[in-house]
């Protein structure tokens, strides 16, 4: 058994090595400075000129960077979203950011599942049994609710969902839809990039409360429908 586990970890070593190498490069080369709000604002005109000359190339490069940042759970996704709005506008920016963020999130979920799920489930299987059952039963609704509430860090959701039994295809399309509202808010804010001084100023308390209510809505509706069906079945049995 020990040899089998050792072989499994050896098989995962290349993936771990690539992730560690990517993170070290990010911090050692101080690439984070290029994903800051100040840098994006100061480079906006230069990016616009480049985009006008090479639209497809710029979109491809932007999506590649965004996917990499999200897949490795590196800081900078919010600023990248603002940059997408400033560079591509609301419609194109929303489409580009939506797919890039969802692809990156799915890759992060896949990496978490590949590296940690088996160990976590083996180590805490009994304690996670209820959570696993809940995810299998209403995983899409649960994930959708989490995606609609931007007060939860999305990179945490990506990694945690990788430890659950939720299917990757379900994770992808639910994330695509669930993150759309927040994506539109940030991309739209990116259109006014010059007026933005901090990320915290984008989402007002009212907007956050609205997102939270939207997040609770789908599970609440499902619970109410289930309660209604149970009462309906009880009523039919009594009438029979």
Order of alpha helices (4+ residues) and beta strands (2+ residues): alpha-alpha-alpha-alpha-alpha-alpha-alpha-alpha-alpha-alpha-alpha
